[in-house]
Amino acid sequence: MEQARSMVVSKRVWESVKMYTVQCAKCSKWRLIPTKEMYEDIREMIAEQPFICETARKWRPNVSCEHESDVNQDSNMCWAMDRPSIPRTPSGWQRIIRVRAEGGTKFADIYYVTPANKRLRSRVELDRYIAEHPHEGISASQFSFQPPIPLSGNYGARRRAHSPSSNENAARLEAYFKH
């Protein structure tokens, strides 16, 4: 008789984000953020600590506002602006952004993947998970299902027009998506 081995198989996750960038509050140049985790740290605090080029010296020692922008927006990719102050994803969890096809009513879907690889698609599913796993010590305030805002004005044919407020413009966080 064979014994079955239990193993956790990682769910295949199809994230649409190709790279993360942040715009300098001083010079308006774009700086690539090397990891999703670093991006989430910056995004969470952007309202209190605006990003400036010198912040990027943590991973690029000599960068400053005098240097060229790391990346320029072009029409080959879909650009979207993340909302400021989204909390950093809890340790062991993943926040996944999946861009929908053009012409839909919604730009993207947000999913969270638990440390046990369970995919949560909504606040209702998250609340149920938290109630069933109180020992994990997480709260709903640590999560946001708010999708990024597409910068292409005609991305969603049935979307209402959205013009970012001056507060959102001051904290430009963008993700460069596969199309």
N, C-alpha and C positions, 0 to 999 in steps of 0.2 A: 504494500500500500504506500502511495506517495504522500508526502506531506506538502501541503500548499504553503508556499512562502508568501507572507504579506509584504507588499511593497507599495509605497506611495508613488504613483505614476503622475508625473507633472502634466497638467492639462496644456494642450497646445494653445498658445495665446497669440492672437494676431493683432498686434498693436499697429496703428496707422502712423504714428509719429516717427519721422526719420531723424530729426535733430531738434534740439532745444536751443533757443536763443533768447537773449534779454537785451533790451535797448538801454543804453547808458542815459541816465537822467541829465547829464551835463552836455554831452556832445551828440546824442541821438544815434550813435553808431551801434551796430549789432555785434554782440559777443556770443560766440558759441559756448554752451555750457557742456562740459565733457560727460556728465552722467545725469541720468534722470533724477537720482537722489539729490544731487547738488541743485538741480533746477527746482525741485520741490522745496528745498530749504529756502532758496531765494524767493520763490513765489509766495510762500507762507508769510514772509516778513516784508514784502516789497512796499507795503503802505507805510510801515514804520522806518524801514531802512532802504531808501531808494538805491537801486543798483547804479554803480558808476564803474567805469573801466578799471580803475585801480582795484576793485573787488576781484577782478579776474586774475590778479597777480597770484592768487592762491594756486592757480594751475598754469598760468603764463607769466613768469616773473617780470618780464620787461614791458608788458602791455600798458598803454595809456591812451588818452583821448587823441593823442597825436598820430597814432597808428590807424591804418585803414580799417574799415569795418570788416569783420570776419566773414560776413555773408551779406548779400544784397537780395532783396525780394525780386523774384522773377515770375513769369507766367508758367514755367514748367511744373511748378508745384503749387499746391493749395496751401495758403498761409492762414493761420488762425491765431487769434489773441486769447490767451487764457485769462480767466477772471482773477483779479488779485485776491490775496488772502485765503486761498483754498488751503486747508490744512495739509501738512505733510502726511503722506500715507503711513499708517502704523507699521512698525517693524514686522517683517515677515509677510506683509500683504503686498499686493500689486494694484495700482490704479491703471486701468487700460482705457485708452481712447480709440474708438473705432469710427472712422469717418463713413458716413452713409453716401450713397450715390447722389449725384446732383439732381435737383428737382424735387427732392423730398421735403417733408414738412419740418425736418429736424436735421441739423448739420452732422451731429455725431452722437454716439451712445457712449456712456461711461459704465464700466464694469469694475467691480472690485473682486480680486481673487484672494481667498483666505489662505492662511498658512497650510491648510489641509487641501488646497487646490479646488475649493468649491467656488464657483462663479456666482456673484450676487449682482443682479441687474437693476435693482431699484431700492429705494428707501424702505419699502415694505419688507423685501427680502432681507435687508440689512437688520432692520428692527427685529425680525423673527430670529435671525442668527444670533444677535446679541442676547435676546431672551433665553435662547437655548444654550448659550455658552457664556454664562456670567463670570466664570473663572478666568476668562481671557483679559478682563480688565479694560475693555474698549468701550467707547461711547459713540453714539451717533454723531456727536459734534466733531469727531475726528475724520469725517467723510463728507464728500460733496459729489453729487451726481450732476452738477452744473457743467454742461459741455462748453468747449471754447467757442468763441465768436468768429465765424469766417470773415476774412478781410476782403474777399472778393464779393462785391456788392450784388452780383447776380448768381451766387452759388446756389441758393435754394429758391427755386421758382415760386414756391408758395410761402416762403418766409416773409414775415413782416420786416420791414427795414429796421435796422438797429444802428444807431449812431452812438459810439462810445461816449460816455460822459467825460468831462475834463479829468475827473479822478481816475478813470480807466486809462486815459491817454497818458497820464503822468506815470503810470505803472505798466508799461508795455512789456508783456511777456508773450512770446510767440512760439509756436511750434510749427515746424515745417513738415507737412504731411505728404505721404505717398499719394498719388492721385489714382 
